[in-house]
Amino acid sequence: MEVAIVLFVIAVIFIARAVKIVPQQHAWVKERLGKYAGTLSPGPKFIIPFVDRIAYKHSLKEIPLDVPSQVCITRDNTQLQVDGILYFQVTDPMRASYGSSNYIVAVTQLAQTSLRSVIGKLELDKTFEEREMINARVVEAIDEAALNWGVKVLRYEIKDLTPPAEILRAMQAQITAEREKRAVIATSEGKRQEQINLAEGARQAFIAKSEGEKQSAINIAQGEAAAIIAVAEATGQAIERVATAIRQPSGDQAVQLKVAEKAVDAYSKVAAEATTTLIVPSNMTEVSALVSSAMKMIQTGQRS
């Protein structure tokens, strides 16, 4: 009975040491008598107890690694306090086990040295503008060396760039001066545009006024011309009617009567003025002679 119990305990221990359950997204490195014997993938796996052992366990997930803060010197000899975060993933469990004694420390140190090298080639202002380029250069430098460690560097991100306090004050003063300069330029541009708008408005108003005056003058001239034409046409029609009337029977007598009336009317108007001295012809036949002369002119015009 005791032997059976001992054998059962040995069997349980053997099974417990022989069966291994590898979790998802993990890889276990197996050694047989101290030598690499394979990589166990996720799921239940069997090993030979006391001969095989699980030497290394690796997670295949993406791992964030905080890179400690360090002082970097730029190309223009300015110190910067820089810290970042690195994302990597184990792609080859065998190399991750035997390629480096500690691949996490190796990746961290390489990230720091690569960052110092990249920033040392840039001036202070460029370090703030070229973050993406710095991140890409660090990933490129680490990834090339990390292949031997079974690690794939996915990306690197700078968390903070902190220059010394006096540099921060100088940068703040520069930013303030630049903003004041932009404000002054914007104000002057606004005043310039205002003057341009006012001048353009005055110009448009003057043009509109001159166009109105021009059109008014044209309208007045056209009205006066139309009036002159109308008067001329009316005068012509009147003269034509008078000429037609003269050609009628007894027309001459009517004209003589009309001329005589006009002459008498003219003498009466002159005599009505208080300050006028009127000299009456001694021979009133002169009036009839005047009428006869007018009639001869009318008859001459009719024959022509």
C-alpha positions as CSV (number, residue, x, y, z in Angstrom):
1,M,0.0,0.0,0.0
2,E,2.7,2.4,0.9
3,V,4.5,1.6,-2.4
4,A,1.4,2.4,-4.3
5,I,1.0,5.7,-2.6
6,V,4.7,6.5,-3.3
7,L,4.2,5.6,-6.9
8,F,1.1,7.7,-7.2
9,V,2.9,10.7,-5.7
10,I,5.7,10.2,-8.1
11,A,3.3,10.0,-11.0
12,V,1.6,13.2,-10.0
13,I,4.9,15.0,-9.7
14,F,6.0,13.6,-13.0
15,I,2.8,14.7,-14.8
16,A,2.9,18.1,-13.1
17,R,6.5,18.6,-14.3
18,A,5.8,17.2,-17.7
19,V,2.7,19.1,-18.7
20,K,3.1,22.9,-19.2
21,I,0.3,25.3,-20.2
22,V,1.7,28.2,-22.2
23,P,-0.6,31.3,-22.1
24,Q,-1.7,33.2,-25.3
25,Q,0.8,35.8,-26.6
26,H,3.6,34.1,-24.7
27,A,6.6,32.0,-25.7
28,W,8.6,29.8,-23.4
29,V,12.2,28.7,-24.2
30,K,12.9,25.1,-23.4
31,E,16.4,23.7,-22.5
32,R,17.4,20.1,-22.5
33,L,20.3,19.3,-20.3
34,G,21.4,23.0,-20.5
35,K,21.0,23.3,-24.2
36,Y,18.4,25.2,-26.2
37,A,15.8,22.6,-27.2
38,G,13.0,24.7,-28.7
39,T,10.3,27.3,-28.1
40,L,6.9,26.4,-26.7
41,S,4.0,28.1,-28.3
42,P,0.7,28.9,-26.5
43,G,-1.3,25.8,-25.4
44,P,-0.6,22.6,-23.5
45,K,2.9,21.3,-24.0
46,F,4.8,18.3,-22.7
47,I,8.4,18.2,-21.6
48,I,10.6,15.5,-20.1
49,P,10.8,16.0,-16.4
50,F,14.2,16.5,-14.8
51,V,15.7,16.5,-18.3
52,D,13.9,19.5,-19.9
53,R,13.3,22.8,-18.1
54,I,11.7,26.1,-19.0
55,A,14.7,28.5,-19.0
56,Y,13.0,31.7,-20.2
57,K,9.4,33.1,-20.5
58,H,8.7,35.9,-22.9
59,S,5.6,38.0,-23.5
60,L,5.0,38.6,-27.2
61,K,2.8,41.7,-26.5
62,E,3.8,45.2,-27.3
63,I,5.7,46.5,-24.3
64,P,6.0,50.2,-23.3
65,L,9.3,51.0,-21.8
66,D,9.9,54.3,-20.0
67,V,13.3,55.7,-21.0
68,P,14.8,57.6,-18.0
69,S,15.3,61.3,-18.3
70,Q,18.8,62.5,-19.4
71,V,20.7,65.6,-20.4
72,C,21.4,66.1,-24.0
73,I,23.6,68.8,-25.6
74,T,22.5,70.4,-28.8
75,R,24.6,71.6,-31.7
76,D,24.7,75.2,-30.3
77,N,25.8,73.9,-26.9
78,T,22.5,74.1,-25.1
79,Q,21.5,71.6,-22.5
80,L,18.2,69.8,-22.8
81,Q,16.5,67.5,-20.3
82,V,14.9,64.9,-22.4
83,D,12.7,61.9,-21.5
84,G,10.7,59.5,-23.7
85,I,8.9,56.3,-24.0
86,L,9.8,53.3,-26.2
87,Y,7.5,50.6,-27.6
88,F,9.0,47.3,-28.5
89,Q,8.0,43.7,-29.0
90,V,9.8,40.3,-28.7
91,T,9.8,38.7,-32.2
92,D,12.4,35.9,-31.7
93,P,12.2,34.3,-28.2
94,M,15.4,32.3,-28.8
95,R,17.5,35.4,-29.6
96,A,15.8,37.4,-26.8
97,S,17.0,34.6,-24.4
98,Y,20.6,34.2,-25.6
99,G,21.3,37.3,-27.6
100,S,21.6,39.6,-24.6
101,S,21.8,39.1,-20.9
102,N,19.1,41.7,-20.5
103,Y,17.5,43.0,-23.6
104,I,15.4,45.6,-21.8
105,V,18.5,47.2,-20.3
106,A,20.2,47.0,-23.7
107,V,17.3,48.6,-25.5
108,T,17.0,51.4,-22.9
109,Q,20.7,52.2,-23.0
110,L,20.8,52.2,-26.8
111,A,17.7,54.5,-26.9
112,Q,19.5,57.0,-24.6
113,T,22.7,57.0,-26.6
114,S,20.9,57.3,-29.9
115,L,18.8,60.2,-28.6
116,R,21.9,62.1,-27.5
117,S,23.5,61.5,-30.9
118,V,20.5,62.7,-32.9
119,I,20.0,65.8,-30.7
120,G,23.7,66.7,-30.8
121,K,23.3,67.3,-34.6
122,L,20.5,69.8,-34.2
123,E,20.2,73.3,-32.9
124,L,17.9,74.2,-30.0
125,D,15.1,75.6,-32.2
126,K,15.1,72.6,-34.5
127,T,14.8,70.1,-31.6
128,F,11.3,71.5,-30.9
129,E,10.3,71.5,-34.6
130,E,11.8,68.2,-35.6
131,R,10.3,65.8,-33.0
132,E,9.0,63.4,-35.6
133,M,12.4,63.2,-37.3
134,I,14.1,62.6,-33.9
135,N,11.7,59.8,-33.1
136,A,12.2,58.2,-36.5
137,R,16.0,58.4,-36.2
138,V,16.1,56.9,-32.7
139,V,13.8,54.0,-33.8
140,E,16.0,53.4,-36.9
141,A,19.2,53.3,-34.8
142,I,17.7,51.0,-32.1
143,D,15.9,48.7,-34.5
144,E,19.1,47.8,-36.4
145,A,20.9,46.7,-33.3
146,A,17.9,45.1,-31.6
147,L,17.5,42.5,-34.3
148,N,20.3,40.5,-32.7
149,W,18.4,40.5,-29.4
150,G,15.1,39.2,-31.0
151,V,13.4,42.5,-30.4
152,K,11.5,44.7,-32.8
153,V,11.4,48.4,-31.9
154,L,8.0,49.8,-33.0
155,R,8.2,53.5,-32.1
156,Y,9.8,56.0,-29.8
157,E,8.1,59.1,-28.5
158,I,9.7,62.1,-26.8
159,K,7.6,63.0,-23.8
160,D,9.2,66.2,-22.8
161,L,12.0,68.6,-23.8
162,T,13.0,70.9,-21.0
163,P,15.7,73.5,-21.6
164,P,17.4,75.4,-18.7
165,A,15.4,78.1,-16.9
166,E,17.4,81.0,-18.5
167,I,16.8,79.6,-21.9
168,L,13.1,79.3,-21.2
169,R,13.0,82.9,-20.1
170,A,14.8,84.0,-23.3
171,M,12.5,81.9,-25.4
172,Q,9.5,83.4,-23.7
173,A,10.8,86.9,-24.3
174,Q,11.4,86.1,-27.9
175,I,7.9,84.7,-28.3
176,T,6.5,87.9,-26.7
177,A,8.5,90.1,-28.9
178,E,7.4,88.2,-32.0
179,R,3.8,88.4,-31.0
180,E,4.1,92.2,-30.4
181,K,5.7,92.5,-33.8
182,R,2.9,90.6,-35.4
183,A,0.4,92.8,-33.6
184,V,2.1,96.0,-34.8
185,I,2.2,94.7,-38.3
186,A,-1.4,93.7,-38.2
187,T,-2.4,97.1,-36.9
188,S,-0.4,98.9,-39.6
189,E,-1.9,96.7,-42.2
190,G,-5.3,97.4,-40.9
191,K,-4.7,101.2,-41.0
192,R,-3.2,100.9,-44.5
193,Q,-6.2,98.9,-45.7
194,E,-8.5,101.5,-44.1
195,Q,-6.8,104.3,-46.0
196,I,-7.0,102.4,-49.2
197,N,-10.7,101.8,-48.7
198,L,-11.4,105.4,-47.9
199,A,-9.4,106.6,-51.0
200,E,-11.2,104.1,-53.1
201,G,-14.6,105.2,-51.7
202,A,-13.8,108.8,-52.4
203,R,-12.6,108.0,-55.9
204,Q,-15.8,106.0,-56.6
205,A,-17.9,108.9,-55.2
206,F,-16.1,111.5,-57.3
207,I,-16.6,109.3,-60.4
208,A,-20.3,108.8,-59.6
209,K,-20.7,112.6,-59.1
210,S,-18.9,113.5,-62.3
211,E,-20.9,110.9,-64.2
212,G,-24.1,112.5,-62.8
213,E,-23.0,116.0,-63.7
214,K,-22.1,114.8,-67.2
215,Q,-25.4,113.2,-67.7
216,S,-27.2,116.3,-66.3
217,A,-25.3,118.5,-68.7
218,I,-26.2,116.2,-71.6
219,N,-29.8,116.2,-70.6
220,I,-29.9,120.0,-70.4
221,A,-28.2,120.4,-73.7
222,Q,-30.5,117.9,-75.3
223,G,-33.5,119.8,-73.8
224,E,-32.3,123.1,-75.0
225,A,-31.6,121.7,-78.5
226,A,-35.0,120.2,-78.6
227,A,-36.5,123.5,-77.5
228,I,-34.6,125.5,-80.2
229,I,-35.7,122.9,-82.8
230,A,-39.3,123.2,-81.7
231,V,-39.2,127.0,-81.7
232,A,-37.6,127.0,-85.1
233,E,-40.2,124.6,-86.5
234,A,-43.0,126.6,-85.0
235,T,-41.5,129.9,-86.4
236,G,-41.2,128.2,-89.8
237,Q,-44.7,127.0,-89.7
238,A,-46.0,130.4,-88.7
239,I,-44.0,132.1,-91.5
240,E,-45.3,129.5,-94.0
241,R,-48.9,130.2,-92.9
242,V,-48.4,133.9,-93.2
243,A,-46.9,133.5,-96.7
244,T,-49.9,131.3,-97.6
245,A,-52.3,133.9,-96.3
246,I,-50.6,136.7,-98.2
247,R,-51.1,134.8,-101.5
248,Q,-54.9,134.7,-100.9
249,P,-57.2,137.5,-102.4
250,S,-57.0,140.7,-100.4
251,G,-53.9,139.4,-98.7
252,D,-51.9,142.6,-99.5
253,Q,-54.5,144.8,-97.9
254,A,-54.5,142.7,-94.8
255,V,-50.7,143.0,-94.6
256,Q,-50.8,146.7,-95.1
257,L,-53.4,147.0,-92.3
258,K,-51.2,144.9,-90.0
259,V,-48.1,146.9,-90.7
260,A,-50.0,150.1,-90.1
261,E,-51.3,148.8,-86.8
262,K,-47.8,147.9,-85.7
263,A,-46.5,151.3,-86.6
264,V,-49.2,153.1,-84.7
265,D,-48.7,150.8,-81.7
266,A,-45.0,151.5,-81.7
267,Y,-45.6,155.3,-81.7
268,S,-48.1,154.9,-78.9
269,K,-45.7,152.9,-76.7
270,V,-43.0,155.5,-77.3
271,A,-45.3,158.4,-76.5
272,A,-46.4,156.6,-73.3
273,E,-43.0,156.8,-71.7
274,A,-42.7,160.0,-69.6
275,T,-39.0,160.7,-70.4
276,T,-39.3,160.2,-74.1
277,T,-39.4,163.0,-76.5
278,L,-41.4,162.0,-79.5
279,I,-40.9,163.7,-82.9
280,V,-43.9,163.2,-85.1
281,P,-43.2,163.4,-88.8
282,S,-44.6,166.5,-90.3
283,N,-45.7,164.6,-93.3
284,M,-47.8,161.6,-92.3
285,T,-47.4,160.3,-95.9
286,E,-44.1,159.0,-94.6
287,V,-46.0,156.3,-92.7
288,S,-47.8,155.2,-95.8
289,A,-44.4,155.2,-97.6
290,L,-43.1,152.9,-94.8
291,V,-46.0,150.6,-95.4
292,S,-45.5,150.6,-99.1
293,S,-41.8,149.7,-98.7
294,A,-42.7,146.8,-96.5
295,M,-45.3,145.6,-99.0
296,K,-42.7,145.7,-101.8
297,M,-40.3,143.5,-99.8
298,I,-43.1,141.0,-99.2
299,Q,-44.0,140.9,-102.9
300,T,-40.3,140.5,-103.8
301,G,-40.1,137.6,-101.4
302,Q,-43.2,136.0,-103.0
303,R,-41.8,136.2,-106.5
304,S,-38.5,134.7,-105.5
